[in-house]
Amino acid sequence: MVFRETVRILKIGIELSFNIKRRFHANKIRTIKKIR
């Protein structure tokens, strides 16, 4: 049971970090377009 909970927490953490990275990348692209 504990193992299953840990896996669920890990999946949520991975999804959150992935979303944050994607958002950061999108913001970087947007700023580069503004500069050009």
PyMOL Python script that loads the backbone (N, CA, C, O; Angstrom):
from pymol import cmd

cmd.read_pdbstr("""\
ATOM      1  N   MET A   1       0.838  -1.205   0.000  1.00  0.00           N
ATOM      2  CA  MET A   1       0.000   0.000   0.000  1.00  0.00           C
ATOM      3  C   MET A   1       0.874   1.256   0.000  1.00  0.00           C
ATOM      4  O   MET A   1       0.635   2.189  -0.767  1.00  0.00           O
ATOM      5  N   VAL A   2       1.880   1.268   0.861  1.00  0.00           N
ATOM      6  CA  VAL A   2       2.769   2.442   0.928  1.00  0.00           C
ATOM      7  C   VAL A   2       3.470   2.647  -0.410  1.00  0.00           C
ATOM      8  O   VAL A   2       3.638   3.777  -0.868  1.00  0.00           O
ATOM      9  N   PHE A   3       3.878   1.534  -1.036  1.00  0.00           N
ATOM     10  CA  PHE A   3       4.579   1.616  -2.318  1.00  0.00           C
ATOM     11  C   PHE A   3       3.691   2.288  -3.364  1.00  0.00           C
ATOM     12  O   PHE A   3       4.152   3.126  -4.139  1.00  0.00           O
ATOM     13  N   ARG A   4       2.412   1.910  -3.375  1.00  0.00           N
ATOM     14  CA  ARG A   4       1.494   2.483  -4.371  1.00  0.00           C
ATOM     15  C   ARG A   4       1.356   3.988  -4.155  1.00  0.00           C
ATOM     16  O   ARG A   4       1.352   4.759  -5.115  1.00  0.00           O
ATOM     17  N   GLU A   5       1.246   4.401  -2.904  1.00  0.00           N
ATOM     18  CA  GLU A   5       1.133   5.840  -2.608  1.00  0.00           C
ATOM     19  C   GLU A   5       2.382   6.575  -3.087  1.00  0.00           C
ATOM     20  O   GLU A   5       2.289   7.653  -3.673  1.00  0.00           O
ATOM     21  N   THR A   6       3.548   5.987  -2.834  1.00  0.00           N
ATOM     22  CA  THR A   6       4.803   6.626  -3.244  1.00  0.00           C
ATOM     23  C   THR A   6       4.850   6.791  -4.762  1.00  0.00           C
ATOM     24  O   THR A   6       5.263   7.834  -5.269  1.00  0.00           O
ATOM     25  N   VAL A   7       4.421   5.751  -5.482  1.00  0.00           N
ATOM     26  CA  VAL A   7       4.428   5.822  -6.953  1.00  0.00           C
ATOM     27  C   VAL A   7       3.505   6.935  -7.419  1.00  0.00           C
ATOM     28  O   VAL A   7       3.837   7.678  -8.342  1.00  0.00           O
ATOM     29  N   ARG A   8       2.333   7.051  -6.775  1.00  0.00           N
ATOM     30  CA  ARG A   8       1.387   8.103  -7.180  1.00  0.00           C
ATOM     31  C   ARG A   8       1.994   9.472  -6.935  1.00  0.00           C
ATOM     32  O   ARG A   8       1.870  10.362  -7.777  1.00  0.00           O
ATOM     33  N   ILE A   9       2.650   9.656  -5.792  1.00  0.00           N
ATOM     34  CA  ILE A   9       3.276  10.951  -5.483  1.00  0.00           C
ATOM     35  C   ILE A   9       4.374  11.256  -6.508  1.00  0.00           C
ATOM     36  O   ILE A   9       4.504  12.389  -6.972  1.00  0.00           O
ATOM     37  N   LEU A  10       5.161  10.230  -6.855  1.00  0.00           N
ATOM     38  CA  LEU A  10       6.232  10.431  -7.840  1.00  0.00           C
ATOM     39  C   LEU A  10       5.655  10.852  -9.186  1.00  0.00           C
ATOM     40  O   LEU A  10       6.170  11.765  -9.831  1.00  0.00           O
ATOM     41  N   LYS A  11       4.575  10.178  -9.609  1.00  0.00           N
ATOM     42  CA  LYS A  11       3.954  10.534 -10.891  1.00  0.00           C
ATOM     43  C   LYS A  11       3.478  11.971 -10.879  1.00  0.00           C
ATOM     44  O   LYS A  11       3.674  12.699 -11.853  1.00  0.00           O
ATOM     45  N   ILE A  12       2.847  12.394  -9.774  1.00  0.00           N
ATOM     46  CA  ILE A  12       2.356  13.772  -9.680  1.00  0.00           C
ATOM     47  C   ILE A  12       3.540  14.743  -9.752  1.00  0.00           C
ATOM     48  O   ILE A  12       3.473  15.760 -10.443  1.00  0.00           O
ATOM     49  N   GLY A  13       4.615  14.426  -9.041  1.00  0.00           N
ATOM     50  CA  GLY A  13       5.792  15.295  -9.042  1.00  0.00           C
ATOM     51  C   GLY A  13       6.391  15.414 -10.432  1.00  0.00           C
ATOM     52  O   GLY A  13       6.773  16.505 -10.857  1.00  0.00           O
ATOM     53  N   ILE A  14       6.475  14.295 -11.140  1.00  0.00           N
ATOM     54  CA  ILE A  14       7.038  14.316 -12.498  1.00  0.00           C
ATOM     55  C   ILE A  14       6.163  15.165 -13.413  1.00  0.00           C
ATOM     56  O   ILE A  14       6.670  15.958 -14.207  1.00  0.00           O
ATOM     57  N   GLU A  15       4.837  14.993 -13.299  1.00  0.00           N
ATOM     58  CA  GLU A  15       3.936  15.777 -14.146  1.00  0.00           C
ATOM     59  C   GLU A  15       4.081  17.265 -13.852  1.00  0.00           C
ATOM     60  O   GLU A  15       4.105  18.085 -14.770  1.00  0.00           O
ATOM     61  N   LEU A  16       4.180  17.615 -12.559  1.00  0.00           N
ATOM     62  CA  LEU A  16       4.305  19.025 -12.190  1.00  0.00           C
ATOM     63  C   LEU A  16       5.596  19.611 -12.748  1.00  0.00           C
ATOM     64  O   LEU A  16       5.579  20.692 -13.337  1.00  0.00           O
ATOM     65  N   SER A  17       6.713  18.914 -12.570  1.00  0.00           N
ATOM     66  CA  SER A  17       7.992  19.419 -13.066  1.00  0.00           C
ATOM     67  C   SER A  17       7.959  19.549 -14.589  1.00  0.00           C
ATOM     68  O   SER A  17       8.510  20.500 -15.144  1.00  0.00           O
ATOM     69  N   PHE A  18       7.311  18.591 -15.264  1.00  0.00           N
ATOM     70  CA  PHE A  18       7.212  18.635 -16.719  1.00  0.00           C
ATOM     71  C   PHE A  18       6.425  19.867 -17.157  1.00  0.00           C
ATOM     72  O   PHE A  18       6.829  20.570 -18.083  1.00  0.00           O
ATOM     73  N   ASN A  19       5.298  20.128 -16.487  1.00  0.00           N
ATOM     74  CA  ASN A  19       4.482  21.299 -16.825  1.00  0.00           C
ATOM     75  C   ASN A  19       5.261  22.585 -16.579  1.00  0.00           C
ATOM     76  O   ASN A  19       5.195  23.515 -17.383  1.00  0.00           O
ATOM     77  N   ILE A  20       6.006  22.642 -15.460  1.00  0.00           N
ATOM     78  CA  ILE A  20       6.778  23.851 -15.141  1.00  0.00           C
ATOM     79  C   ILE A  20       7.842  24.070 -16.211  1.00  0.00           C
ATOM     80  O   ILE A  20       8.043  25.194 -16.670  1.00  0.00           O
ATOM     81  N   LYS A  21       8.524  22.993 -16.610  1.00  0.00           N
ATOM     82  CA  LYS A  21       9.560  23.130 -17.644  1.00  0.00           C
ATOM     83  C   LYS A  21       8.956  23.630 -18.946  1.00  0.00           C
ATOM     84  O   LYS A  21       9.513  24.512 -19.600  1.00  0.00           O
ATOM     85  N   ARG A  22       7.801  23.055 -19.326  1.00  0.00           N
ATOM     86  CA  ARG A  22       7.165  23.458 -20.584  1.00  0.00           C
ATOM     87  C   ARG A  22       6.783  24.931 -20.532  1.00  0.00           C
ATOM     88  O   ARG A  22       6.988  25.665 -21.499  1.00  0.00           O
ATOM     89  N   ARG A  23       6.221  25.366 -19.392  1.00  0.00           N
ATOM     90  CA  ARG A  23       5.804  26.767 -19.260  1.00  0.00           C
ATOM     91  C   ARG A  23       7.030  27.677 -19.339  1.00  0.00           C
ATOM     92  O   ARG A  23       7.001  28.713 -20.004  1.00  0.00           O
ATOM     93  N   PHE A  24       8.114  27.282 -18.651  1.00  0.00           N
ATOM     94  CA  PHE A  24       9.333  28.084 -18.671  1.00  0.00           C
ATOM     95  C   PHE A  24       9.871  28.198 -20.100  1.00  0.00           C
ATOM     96  O   PHE A  24      10.283  29.279 -20.523  1.00  0.00           O
ATOM     97  N   HIS A  25       9.867  27.089 -20.842  1.00  0.00           N
ATOM     98  CA  HIS A  25      10.348  27.076 -22.227  1.00  0.00           C
ATOM     99  C   HIS A  25       9.493  28.009 -23.087  1.00  0.00           C
ATOM    100  O   HIS A  25      10.016  28.767 -23.903  1.00  0.00           O
ATOM    101  N   ALA A  26       8.170  27.944 -22.894  1.00  0.00           N
ATOM    102  CA  ALA A  26       7.267  28.790 -23.679  1.00  0.00           C
ATOM    103  C   ALA A  26       7.546  30.263 -23.387  1.00  0.00           C
ATOM    104  O   ALA A  26       7.564  31.088 -24.300  1.00  0.00           O
ATOM    105  N   ASN A  27       7.764  30.593 -22.109  1.00  0.00           N
ATOM    106  CA  ASN A  27       8.053  31.982 -21.757  1.00  0.00           C
ATOM    107  C   ASN A  27       9.363  32.436 -22.393  1.00  0.00           C
ATOM    108  O   ASN A  27       9.471  33.569 -22.862  1.00  0.00           O
ATOM    109  N   LYS A  28      10.363  31.544 -22.406  1.00  0.00           N
ATOM    110  CA  LYS A  28      11.652  31.893 -23.008  1.00  0.00           C
ATOM    111  C   LYS A  28      11.474  32.198 -24.491  1.00  0.00           C
ATOM    112  O   LYS A  28      12.012  33.185 -24.993  1.00  0.00           O
ATOM    113  N   ILE A  29      10.718  31.353 -25.192  1.00  0.00           N
ATOM    114  CA  ILE A  29      10.489  31.565 -26.628  1.00  0.00           C
ATOM    115  C   ILE A  29       9.769  32.891 -26.848  1.00  0.00           C
ATOM    116  O   ILE A  29      10.086  33.638 -27.774  1.00  0.00           O
ATOM    117  N   ARG A  30       8.785  33.175 -25.975  1.00  0.00           N
ATOM    118  CA  ARG A  30       8.018  34.419 -26.121  1.00  0.00           C
ATOM    119  C   ARG A  30       8.935  35.634 -25.961  1.00  0.00           C
ATOM    120  O   ARG A  30       8.846  36.584 -26.738  1.00  0.00           O
ATOM    121  N   THR A  31       9.816  35.606 -24.953  1.00  0.00           N
ATOM    122  CA  THR A  31      10.708  36.746 -24.731  1.00  0.00           C
ATOM    123  C   THR A  31      11.668  36.900 -25.905  1.00  0.00           C
ATOM    124  O   THR A  31      11.981  38.020 -26.309  1.00  0.00           O
ATOM    125  N   ILE A  32      12.135  35.787 -26.453  1.00  0.00           N
ATOM    126  CA  ILE A  32      13.055  35.868 -27.604  1.00  0.00           C
ATOM    127  C   ILE A  32      12.329  36.513 -28.786  1.00  0.00           C
ATOM    128  O   ILE A  32      12.910  37.339 -29.490  1.00  0.00           O
ATOM    129  N   LYS A  33      11.066  36.142 -29.009  1.00  0.00           N
ATOM    130  CA  LYS A  33      10.309  36.746 -30.113  1.00  0.00           C
ATOM    131  C   LYS A  33      10.139  38.240 -29.895  1.00  0.00           C
ATOM    132  O   LYS A  33      10.216  39.022 -30.843  1.00  0.00           O
ATOM    133  N   LYS A  34       9.903  38.644 -28.634  1.00  0.00           N
ATOM    134  CA  LYS A  34       9.741  40.079 -28.351  1.00  0.00           C
ATOM    135  C   LYS A  34      11.023  40.838 -28.675  1.00  0.00           C
ATOM    136  O   LYS A  34      10.978  41.935 -29.233  1.00  0.00           O
ATOM    137  N   ILE A  35      12.171  40.247 -28.321  1.00  0.00           N
ATOM    138  CA  ILE A  35      13.451  40.931 -28.549  1.00  0.00           C
ATOM    139  C   ILE A  35      13.695  41.116 -30.046  1.00  0.00           C
ATOM    140  O   ILE A  35      14.178  42.165 -30.472  1.00  0.00           O
ATOM    141  N   ARG A  36      13.361  40.101 -30.844  1.00  0.00           N
ATOM    142  CA  ARG A  36      13.655  40.191 -32.280  1.00  0.00           C
ATOM    143  C   ARG A  36      12.728  41.134 -33.013  1.00  0.00           C
ATOM    144  O   ARG A  36      12.857  41.309 -34.225  1.00  0.00           O
TER     145      ARG A  36
END
""", "prot")
cmd.dss("prot")
cmd.show_as("cartoon", "prot")
cmd.util.cbc("prot")
cmd.orient("prot")
